[in-house]
Amino acid sequence: PKATCSYDATTNAVKCTCKAGYSNTGSSVNVVCKDSCTVNNGGCDANAVCSYDATTNAVKCTCKAGYSNTGSAVNAVCEGRVSVS
C-alpha cells in the first residue's frame, strides 16, 4: 500500500496520507499516491537525480556528474562549472 489510512469515529471520515516516497496528486478527499520522483523530479534540482533513502524511503537528490551541491543535504542546489575552450 502506498498510503496509510485511519478512521475518525467522531467525523465518520477516513483520512489517507501518502507514505514516504509518494506524493498525493489527487485531492484531500480522493488521495492518489504516485512515486515522488515521477512528480516534478521529486522536488530535486533539474541537474539532480531523484532517488530514495534505503532506510526511510524519503526522497534523496544527488547532483549529476559535473555538478556540485551548493545547497544542503535536504535541498540540493546543483551548479556546474563553465569550461571555456
C-alpha positions as CSV (number, residue, x, y, z in Angstrom):
1,P,0.0,0.0,0.0
2,K,1.2,3.5,-0.9
3,A,-0.9,5.2,1.8
4,T,-1.8,4.9,5.4
5,C,-5.5,5.4,6.2
6,S,-7.2,6.0,9.5
7,Y,-10.9,6.3,10.5
8,D,-12.2,9.1,12.7
9,A,-15.2,7.9,14.6
10,T,-16.2,11.5,15.6
11,T,-16.5,12.8,12.0
12,N,-17.2,9.4,10.4
13,A,-14.4,10.1,7.9
14,V,-11.5,8.2,6.6
15,K,-8.2,10.1,6.2
16,C,-5.4,8.8,4.0
17,T,-1.8,10.1,3.9
18,C,0.8,9.0,1.3
19,K,3.8,7.2,2.7
20,A,7.3,8.4,2.4
21,G,8.5,8.4,-1.2
22,Y,5.0,9.1,-2.6
23,S,3.2,12.3,-3.3
24,N,-0.6,13.0,-3.4
25,T,-1.5,14.0,-6.9
26,G,-5.3,13.8,-6.1
27,S,-7.2,15.8,-3.5
28,S,-7.6,15.7,0.3
29,V,-10.8,13.6,-0.3
30,N,-9.5,11.4,-3.2
31,V,-5.9,10.7,-2.3
32,V,-3.8,9.4,-5.3
33,C,-0.3,8.4,-4.3
34,K,2.4,8.5,-7.0
35,D,6.1,7.8,-6.9
36,S,7.5,11.2,-5.8
37,C,10.4,11.0,-8.3
38,T,7.9,11.0,-11.2
39,V,6.3,14.2,-9.9
40,N,8.4,17.2,-10.7
41,N,11.6,15.1,-10.2
42,G,10.7,14.7,-6.5
43,G,11.4,18.4,-6.0
44,C,15.0,17.9,-6.8
45,D,17.1,20.4,-8.8
46,A,16.9,20.0,-12.6
47,N,20.6,18.9,-12.6
48,A,20.0,16.2,-9.9
49,V,18.9,12.6,-9.9
50,C,15.9,11.7,-7.6
51,S,16.2,8.5,-5.6
52,Y,15.2,7.2,-2.2
53,D,16.9,6.7,1.1
54,A,17.2,3.0,1.7
55,T,16.2,3.3,5.4
56,T,13.5,6.0,5.4
57,N,12.3,5.8,1.8
58,A,12.5,9.7,1.8
59,V,13.4,11.4,-1.5
60,K,17.1,11.9,-1.9
61,C,18.6,14.3,-4.5
62,T,22.1,13.6,-5.9
63,C,23.8,16.1,-8.3
64,K,24.6,14.7,-11.7
65,A,28.2,14.3,-12.8
66,G,29.9,17.7,-13.4
67,Y,27.7,19.4,-10.9
68,S,28.3,20.3,-7.2
69,N,25.8,20.7,-4.5
70,T,25.9,24.3,-3.2
71,G,22.7,23.8,-1.1
72,S,22.1,21.4,1.7
73,A,21.6,17.6,2.0
74,V,17.9,18.2,2.2
75,N,17.6,20.9,-0.5
76,A,20.3,20.1,-3.2
77,V,21.2,23.0,-5.5
78,C,23.4,21.6,-8.3
79,E,25.7,24.1,-10.0
80,G,28.2,23.2,-12.7
81,R,31.5,24.7,-13.7
82,V,31.6,26.6,-17.0
83,S,34.5,25.5,-19.1
84,V,35.8,27.7,-21.9
85,S,37.5,26.1,-24.8
